[in-house]
């Protein structure tokens, strides 16, 4: 396999592992064993190691002495950094949502409705995934593939913090109704109200996740 082909294969593996992290299928501390994963994805161990190196670069994995690579556990500083990015991108997207097509605005309803159905079925892990999909859809209103790619990684990092919640329904139930409110405000052009709602949403979410991460750090000491 050429270097170019190896790079393409590694990117494909990274995409799949990132999606698993973003969906909650790979939790913080989960081992990334190169032999098993290389066999699963049908790639060489060198390709798999390159994929893991890229995950480390994205802040989704870490190398630990004598343990190999594992999915990262976020620090409080990581959480603050993620939320700085969320405010910059999501609030900007709300401000500029007037330039989005009605089709793009209506598409916001798809993940929100999916989250509501998941919550009604007590499928809270799925509800969390759909909520993150909704916020990715907000950022897509900016119409930038580069920002979409950046935010996809930020969302996967954020999911690592969600995984620290000791009781998933209690944590996720806070956001389904608020996502619906925000979605409806955006779809009907009430940008000022949407910006205010999103600001409160992000403030409350950051405080809650910081508390989760701090509690998890004490538990893992």
Secondary structure, DSSP 8 states (H G I E B T S, - for coil): --HHHHHHHHHHHHHHHHHHHHHTSS-TT-B--HHHHHHHHT--HHHHHHHHHHHHHTTSEEEETTTEEEE----HHHHHHHHHHHIIIIIHHHHTGGGS-HHHHHTHHHHHHHHHHHHHTT-HHHHHHHHHHHHHHHHHTT--HHHHHHHHHHHHHHHHHHTT-SSHHHHHHHHHHHHHHHHHHHHTT-HHHHHHHHHHHHHHHHHHHHHHHHHHHHHH-
